[in-house]
Amino acid sequence: MAPYFIRNLLPRRQARDANRRPLGPLLRSLTLIQWAQFLTGWLAWTCDAIDFFNVALSVTRLQKQFNKPDASSIVLDSKPQTTAITLTLLVRSIGAVLFGVLSDRYGRKWPLVANLLLCSTVQLGTSFVQTFQQFLAVRSLFGIAMGGVWGLASSTALENLPVEARGLASGVLQQGYAVGYLISAIMSLYLVPNNPHTWRALFWATSAISAFAATIRALVPESEVFLRAKAQERAFGANPGKRTKVFIRQIGAMLKQHWALCVYAILLMAGFNFLSHGSQDLYPTYLKTSKGFDNYHAIVATIIGNCGAITGGAIAGSVSQYIGRRLTIISFVLLSGVFIPLWILPSGFSGLAAGAFCVQFGVQGAWGVIPIQLAEMSPPGFRATFPGVAYQLGNMISSASAQIEAIGGNHLKTTINKNGKATVVPDYATVQGILLGAIATFVIFITIIGPENHGSNFENETTAFEQRKVLDKVRLSELGGIDKVPRPIDTRSEEINDKF
């Protein structure tokens, strides 16, 4: 018999048995609306990534625009004592709370439409700034808009799919992030250099993409979970004011009952966001500064790395459906750690590009499990707020990753051959290697001690604003009996109750 350490990571037998329906026939059985709802969630998350990486891929051009002496001046500006990248990460939690609560209260559709339109508007405004202070102010507003997208996108994409398809869907959904990075990199490679407006054209294009995504979401029907909830509430005759009061009370009840689970999810997301941002945000700058690459080869290496991310996410998500969420995460994080030397030691393009592919295959493969892992562990009724806020608070904690790498690189120096001369440059390679190794160790540890609710039928849970009515036994008879009503908010899996 396998050691308890391994057996504890494997999903319960009944959960594994419930996920043996063949994937091919299952995907063919999905309706057009189910496909559309998944794709709108994926597209929203892809837009979010495109918008974020516009800055990471434009650091050198922003240096020249705002007269900053080096890359770390865009990452860390000495006067306002903040960063463009870090500031965006810091304020995203505000958007996660705002749009998450709106989504769990009023539905998935219109809050996500509003969120994407706000992203589009602020992206457009970014393209017209003239000073670095204006740039930071607009990026802070963008961070609020950006913070709401992930929770709304993941709930929209996953809750309408069959349980057996959610592992693969989770991996594909999360790698909308890598696809967004890929699209941003391609535009930086071909659109920006050939346009007289340079980096400003990049923000115009992404503003249009976000507006397009909002239009598509507006055309796709509301999530079935909320259509059912609203139908039940109409049958009960509850007015909107009473539903809002119920919802507010349920937020308090959820926090009181599941506070430890909330803390755990934030720590998990802090580790994952350090792993992701530490391996991506300054990667083009690292290649150009520490390895001497030109802009073209740095972006091509970035594109190759994101191809690895897309592949890893889809594979890991599928694997997690059979061996469990936590064991898959641990396996892929270990895989990324193995390839850290290939990520930092080579000097040539081929070796570093291979390292980028392998590391991102592992890092983003593990990330591919996160949407479904958070959705399954979420308190019922809060599948937009709980994952979104945990994700963005983790982002806030990890917001110093770009600063750590930039400052560390400016203190650690290395020598490269640049234009035939020995040149002393920041040693971003060593800093990234140390950071990634330390964070990978933390992520493995926090994953091992955490819960797993593999194979959860969370689509059968009630929404938060339904709870008071569905627990009113006098009126349950109107629905034909208690067995026909979804479970109340404080029903949790045995495993999560045991741990948290």
N, C-alpha and C positions, 0 to 999 in steps of 0.2 A: 504494500500500500504506500502511496506517495506521502511524503511528510505533510504535517498539518499546514506548514507554511505555503506549500503548493496547493493543497486541497482548499485552503481558505480563499485563494485567488480564483479558483474555478467557479463558474456559475452553478447554481443549484440544478440538480438533474431535471426537475420539472421545467425550469427555464430553458435548458438546452433542448429538451424534447419538444418544447413548444416552438422552436425555431428551426425545424427540419423541413419545412415546406420548401420545395425547390424554388430557387430564386427566379429562374427564367420564366416559368408559367406565372409566378406571382407578379413580376413586372408587366407581363403582357395583360394581366387582369386589371391593372390600374386604369381608372377612368381618365378622360381628358382633363377634367377639373382637378383631380389629384395631381396629375403631372404639372398642370399650370400652377397650382398652389406651391408645389415644391420648387419649380423653376423661378417663381417670383421671389421666394425666400432666398434662393441661391443668387439671383441677380442683384438683390438688395445688398447682400453681403459682399459680392464682387465689387459693386460700386463703392462701398465703404473702404475696401482695400485700395482701390484705384486712387481714391481721394487722399487717403493717408500717405501713400508712397510717392505721391507727387513731390512732397517736400524732401523725402529721403533721397530721391533720384535727382533733385535739383540743387543740392547743397552748394556745389561749386559755382553755379550760375547765381544763386542767391548771395553768395559771398561777394561777387562782383557788383551785383545790383545795389547792395546795402553797404558796400565798402567795409567788409569785415576781413581781418587779416588772414584767417585760416578757417578750416572746416569747423573747428570747435567753437568759433564765434557764432556760427549759426546754431550749433548744438547748445552752447553755453555763452550767453551774452553777459559781459561783466557788469553792465549798468543796471538792467532790470533784473539781473540775477535769476533768469529763467531761460527756457529754451522753447524753440518752435515745436520741436517734436515732443519734448517733455510736457509742455503746457497743454498740448492737445490731449495727451494721455491723462493728465491730471483732472481735467474738467469733464471727461467723458462719463464719469459716474453720475453727474447731475443729469445728463441726458438719459442714462440707463434707468434711473429712478422715475423721471418724468414720463418718458414714453412707455416704459414697462408697466407702470400703474395704469396709464390710459389704455394700453392694450388689454391687460387683464380685466379691466372694468368694462370697456366699450367694444372690444373685438380687435381682431388682428389687422383688418383691412385699412381703415381710414387713418389710424395712428401711424401706420407704416407709410402710407401715401404722404401724409403731412411731414413725416420725418425725412423722407427722401427729397421732397420739395425744398425743405429747409437746407439740406445738404447742398442741393443744386444752387440755391440762392447765395449761400455763403461762399461756395467755390467761385462763383462768378465775381463776388465782391473781392475775393483774394487777388484776382488778376488785375485789379485797378489800384492796389495800394502803392504808395510812393516812398514810405519810410519803413524802417524795421519795426518801430513801435506800432505803426498801423498794421503791419504784417502779423505781429504777435497778438494784437487785439482781435483781428479777424480769425486767426487760428484758434483762439480760445472759444469764440462763438461756434466755430466749426466743430470743435471738440464736443460741445454739448449736443449738437445735431448728430454727430457721428456716434456718440455713446449709446443712442437708443436703438441703433440698427440691429446689432447682433442678437439681442434677446427676441426682438420681434421677428427677425428673419428665421431664426432657428425654430421658434414655435410654429410659425406659418408653414415651414417646410416639412416638419416632422410629424406634427400631431394628426395630420390627415392621411398618413400612410399606414399600411399594415405593420404589425410588430416585426414580422420577419424581414421587412425591407429596410428597417430603420438603421441598421448598422452600416450598410452600404450608403444609404442616403446621408447619414451623418458625415461619413468620410468625404463624399462628393460635395456636400454643402460647405464644410469647413474649408475645403480647398478652393472655394470661390475666392478666399483670401489670396491664395497663390496665383490664381488666374488673374485677379486684380493687379497683383504685383507684376505679373507677366505683361498685361496690357499696358500698364503704366511704363514699364521698361521699354516696350516696343515703341510707344509714342515718344518717349524721351530719345530713342535712338533715331527715329525717322521723321517725326513731326517737328520736334523742337529745333534741331540744327538747320532745317530748311525753311524756317519761318522767321521773319524779321522781328516778331514779338517774343521769340525764344520761349522762356518758361511761362510767360503769360498765356500763350496759346495752349499749353498743357492744361491749365485750369479752365479755359473756355471749353475745351473738348470734354473734360470730365463733368463739368456742370451740365452739359447737354446729355451725357450718358445717365446721370442721376435723374434728370427730368424725364427721360425716356422710361427708366425703371419705375418711377412713380406713376406714369400713365398706364403702363402694363398692369401694375398692381391694382389700379382703380378699375380696370376692366375685368379682373378675376373675382369670382364670388368670395364671400366671407367664409371663414373656416366653419366646417360642419359643427364643431364643438359649440361655437357661439350661436349658430343658427338654432341648434337644439335648445340651448339655454334660454334664448329669447322667446322661443315658442313656449317653453314651460312657464316662464315668468308671465307671459300673456295669459296662460291658462289660470295662473294663480291670481292674476289681477293686481300684481304689485306695481306701484308707481316708481319712476326713476329715482326719486329722492330717497325712498326707503331702500332701494337696491344699493344706492351709494353708501348709506349708513351701514348696511350689512357688510359691504365691501371693506369699509374703513375698519370696522370691528374685526373682521377676519384677518386684516393685515397685522393688527396687534396680537391676535391669537396665534398667528403663524410665527411671529417673531418670538413670542413667549415660549412656544412649544419647541421650535426648531432653531433656537439661537446657536446651539453648538454646531448644527449642520451648516448654518450660514457662515460661521467662522471658518469651518473646515473648507467650504467651497471657495472662500476668498483666498485662503492660503494656497489651495491647489491652483487657482487661477493666477496668483502671484508668481508661483514657480513656472507655470506654463508660459506666461507672458514674458518673464525674464528670458526664458529659453528661446522664444520666438523673436522678440525684439533684439535680444543680444546677438542673434545670428543673422539678422536681416537689416536692421535700420541703417547701420554704418558700413554694410558690406561693400557697396560700390566705392565708398570713400576709402575703405581699407585696401581694396585692390589698387586704386589709383595712387594712394599715398605711400603705402608700405611695400607694395609689390611693383610699382612703377608702370602699371597698365595705363593705356590711354582710355578715353571715355568709351570708345566702341567696344573694346575687349572686356572692360569692366561690366558693361551692361549685358553683353552676350553671356558672360559667366553667370550673371544674375538670372538670366532667362533659363539657362541650363539648370541652375539650382531649383528654380521654381517648377521645372518639368519633373524633377525628382520629388518635390513636395506634392504635386498633383497626383503622381503615381502612388506615393506612399500613403496619402490620405485615403484614396479609394480602397487600396488593399487592406490597410489596417481597419477601416470601418467594416469591411466585409468579414475579416477574420474575427473581429470582436463579437460578431453575432454567434460564433460557435465556441470560442474559448473564453469569452467574457471580456468586459471592458477593461478592468484593471490589469489583467495579465497581458493584454495587447498593448496597453500604454507602457508598461514596464519593459516589454520586449523591444519596442521601437525606440524608447529613450536609450536603452542600452546600446542598440544598434548605432544611434547617432553618436554616442560617446566613443565607440570604437573608431569612428572615422574622423575624430577631431584632428589627429596628426596630419591626415591627408588634407584637411581644411586649411591648415596654417603653415606646414613645412615646405611644400614645393614652391618653386619660383616661377615655373613656366605655366602657360595658360592651360594646357591639357590636364596637368596634375591638379591644379586649383579648381578647375571646372568640374573634374571628377569628384573632388572633395566636396564641392558645393552640392552636387547632385546627391551624394550619399548622406551627408549630414542633414540636408533638408528632407530627404526621403524618411529618415528616422524622426526628426523633430516634428514635421508636419504630418507624418503618419500617426504619431501619438496624438497630435492635435485633432486628427480626424475622428477620434473616438469621443472627444469632449462634448460636442453638442448633444449626443444621445446620452452620455453619462450624466450630464447635468440635468437634462430633461427627465430622466428616470429617477434621479434622486430628489427632484424638486418637490416641495410641498404642493399638494394638489391645489389647483386654482391660481397658481402663481408661476406658470411656466414661461412667461415673458419677463416678469419682474425678477424672480430669483436668479435664473441663469444670467440675465443681462447685468444685474447689479453686481453679482459675484464676479463676473468676467471683467467689468469695468473697474471695480475696486481693486482687483488683482492687477489690472493695467496701471492703476494709480500707484500701487506699491512698486511696480516694476518700471515706473516712468523714469527712474534714474539710470536705466541701462545704457542709454545713449551717452549720458554724461560720464558714467563710469568708464566707458570705452574711450571716449574722446579725451578726458583728463588723463586716464591711465596711459594712453598712447602718447600724450605730450610729455609725460614724465619718463616713460621707458622709450629708449631710442634704439634704432638699428641702422645699419649702413647698407645701402643698395647701390648698384651701378646704374647711374642715370645719365644718359647721353655721354657715356664713356668716362664719367667721373664718379668717384666715391662720394655719395651723398648721405648725410645723416637725416633720417626721417622718423616720424612717430612709429613705434612698434605696436600697431594695432593687433597683429597676429597673436602675440603672446597674451595680450590682455583678453582677447576674445577666447582663446583656448582655455585660460584659467577660469573665466566667467562661465563658459559653457559646461566645463567639467563639474564645477561646484553646483551649478543649478540643476544639472542632470541628476546628481546624487540626491539633492533635495526632492526633486519631483518623484523619483523612485520611492523614497521613504514615505512621502505624504500620500502617495497612491496606495502603498501597501496597507497603511493603517486606516484607510478610508472605507466607506460603505459602497455597496453596489446593489442596484435593484434591477438586475438584468432581465429583459423581457417584460418590463412593466406595461400593462395596458392603461397607460395614463390618459388615453383619450376618453375613457369611461368615467373619469373623475368629474365632479361638478365644478363649475366656475365659482370663484369666490363670492360673487354677489348672489348666487343661488342658495347659499348654505342655510340661511334662516328659514326659507320656505321649505326646502327639501327635508328639513328636520322637524317640520310641523306635522306631527302624525295625524292630526285631525284632517288635514287637507291632502294627505298622501293618497287617500282613497280616490281623489279626483284623477290620479294618474294610474289607477288600477292596482295599487299595492306597493309596499316598500321595496319589493324585489326588483321593481322596474325603475327604481330611482338610483342614479349613480351614487357612489360612496361619498361620505362627508369629508371635510378637510383634514381631520385628524387621523384618518386611516392611513397607516404606513406599513411598508413591508416589515417582516420580522427582523430582517438583518439590520435595517437602518434604525429601528427602534432599539435593538441591542447595542449598537455602537453610539448612537446619538440621542 
